[in-house]
């Protein structure tokens, strides 16, 4: 059985859709063809945290423009993908079986950590999307276990999309297309090395590195990567490397379980 892939993307600033064409090109041309069309997407964004893992049971999740100070064009984007409440019940059951206390909400929509990459990966908005909040005070090990609990969804055609950042320090921000800071490059390459080696233990302890704590003054943008790593079931990922944005935001993406572009579906007559 071919497992549905797991994908982590560094979603960058919201204007990535307008200003970082190389990132969009990577998502559209290099990653999307390897995904096929999943039955649904489970979106795990750094921008939704809750006291416990929480699913949105919205049947038609709204597009949340959870940012300010960007060009007007961004606020006019709507991503009208259907929700996936039945999948939400499946996720709640899987997490309960793994010992998690969970929650659900009726109407929460898609924040930019979800709809920005989804609007490129599945531009027709025809794949149902379920959002899952990460536990606000959860440890790195807890987020890894969360991913392990969700791994069974890969046998059911569900793409697990984790959206965060490899580096996320606003004090490092520079020019939109400026050269990357050495500190950002150092941490980004360390992460790449550990992922390539399957060294989950090192990644769970990333804050032991001076550059780890500097790259993430708060942890929420790194934690989705650890959820993805848990769901990957010891597979090693492909790395995609769009250029840095704002001189410090690594735009690296990682894809597990999709080494080749899947064959096209046979034509029907």
N, C-alpha and C positions, 0 to 999 in steps of 0.2 A: 504494500500500500504506500502510495506517495503521500507523505505528510504535507499539509498546507504550510507554506513558509511562515517564518517569523521575520518581521522587519522592524528595525530601529532607524529612525531618521532624526537628525539634528534639524529642527524646523526653522531655526534662525529667527530673525526679526520678521514681523508680519509682512513687511514689504518685500520679502523674498520673491513673491509672485510678480512684483513689478520691477525689482532692481537687480536680481541675481539670476539672470537667465541661464547661467551655467548650472546652477543648482536645479532649476526647473527642468532643464534639458536632461540632466542626470536622472531625475525622478521619472520623467516621461519616457525617455528613450532607452535607458539602461536598466532601470528597476521595474517599471510597470510591465514590460513584456514578459518578465520572469514570474510575474504573479498570477497570470491568467485572470480568470474571473472567479473569485471565491464565492461561497454561498453567503457569507457575511463577513464583516470586519469588526473585530473587537478593538476599539481605540482606547489606548492608555496614555493620556497626556499629562505632562508635567503641570498643566494649568488647572487640573481638577484634583484637589486633595480633600479628604474627608476624615473624620475620626476613625472610620473603618472602611474597608473596601465597599464601595457603593455603586450600584448600577443605575443607569437611567432607563426607565421603561417607556420613554417617549415613543409614540408611534410616528411622529413627524418632527424630529428634533430641529429646533431653530438654529440658524447660523449666528453664533455669538461673536460680536466684534469687541473683544475684551482687550482693547488697547486704545491709545490716544496719541494724537500728534502726527499721524501718518497721512498720506495723500487721500483725498476724498474717494478716489476710485476703490480703495480697499473696503470702505464702508458700504459700497454698493454691491459687493460680491455676496451672492447667496448660494449655499450648497444644499439643495433640497433632497438629500438622500433620505430614504425611509428609515425608520427606526427598526429595532429588532427585539421587541419585548419578550418573545418566546425564548430567544437566545439569552436574554437577561435572566429568565428563570433557570435556565440550564447553568449559567455561570454561578448563580446563587447556590444552586445545589452542589456544584463541584467544590466551591469554596467551603460550604458547610461540611461536606464530607472530609475536607482537609483540616477541619477544626477552626475555621475562621468565623468570627462574628461579622456579619455583613449588614448592609442596608440597601434601600432602594429609594429612588425618587421618581415622581411621575412625569416631570416635564423638562428636565435639564437638557439643554441643547449641546451643540458641538462648539467647543472653544477653538481658538485659532491653531492650537497645537494639533488638533484633529483635522479641521476642514482645510487648512492650508495645504498640507501634503495630499489629502484625499482628493482635493479638487484637481490635482495634477495626475495622480495615480489612477483615478476612476472619474474622469471628467463628466461622464454621462450621469453621474449621481444615481446609478441604478443598482448599486450594491447596498443592502441594508447595513446600517452602522449602529453598534452598541457602544456606549461610553462607560468606562469603568474608572472610578476615582481610586487613586492610590492612598494608602493609609498615611495620614499626615505625620504621625510620630513613629512610623515603622522604621526599623533598622534596615541596613542593607541586606542582612540575611533574611529578614522577613519579606522583603520585596523579591528576593530570589525564590523563596518558597512560594510566594504568590504566583510567580510564573510557572513553577513546577505544577501547582494545582490546576493551572489553566491549560497545560500542555495537551490534555485529552481533546481539546477543541480542534487541534490540528488534524485529527482523524475524522473530523466532521465537516471539513471544508471551510473552516473559519480562519481567516488571516488575522494573526495577532500583530497589530501595529502599535509599537511603542514610540512615543514622540517626546523628545527632550532636547538635550544638548550634550555634546562632548565637553565643551567649555562654556562657562556662563558666568563671567565676571564683568559687570557693567563698568567697573573702573578701568578695565582694559580697553574699552571701546575706542576706536579711532576712525579714520576715514572709511567710507563705505567699501572702497576697493583698495584700501591700503594694504601694505605687506603685513603678514601675521606677526604678532608679538612672539619672541622666542619662547616665553613661558607657555603660551598657548600651544605652540608646536611641540614643545617638550612633553606636555601632558597628553596631547593627542597621539603622539607616537608611542608613548608608554601604553595607553589604552589599546592601541592597535596591536602592539606586541603581545599583550596579555590575552586579548581575544583570539589572536592567531594560535596561541599556545593552549587555549582552553583553560587558562589559569583563573578559574572563578574565585578562588580564595584571595588572590592578590587584588582582584577588582572589587571584591566586597570590602577590602581594607584600604580602599584608595585614599581615604583621608589621612592615612598614616604618612603619605608622601607630602612634603611641603607644597609641591606644585598641585597636589590633589585638592587640598583645602583652599588654595588660592584660585584654582580654576572653578571651584564651586563654593563660594562663601555660604550658600545655603544649598541643601542637597537635592531639591525636588527635580531639577532638570537631569540629574544623573540617574536617579532611581528608576525611571522607565527602562533604561538600558539593562538594569539588573533583572527586571521582570522579564524582558525579552530573553536574557541569558538563561534564566530558569526554564522558560518555555522551550528553549532550543534543544533540550534533551541531549546535551553533550555534542551536538553537531558543531562544526567550526564554520564561521561565517565568511561570506564574501564582503570585501571592503570596497566602498565607493567613496571617492574623494573629490567632491566639488571644491572650488576655491573657498578660502576663508572669506567671511564678510565682516565688515566693520573692524578689520584688523585683528580680531580676536575670537570671533565665533567660528569654531571649526564646524564645517558642514558635513562631516563624515556621516555616512549611512552604512548599516550592516544588515546583511540578508542571510538568513539561515534556511537551508533546506531547498534551495532553488539554484543549483549549480548551472543549470541550462535553461534556456527559454523553453517553456512547455510547448509541445506540438500543437498546431492549430486544430481546432475541432473540425471533424469531417463535415464537408458541405452537405446540406440536406436539400432534397428536391421535393 
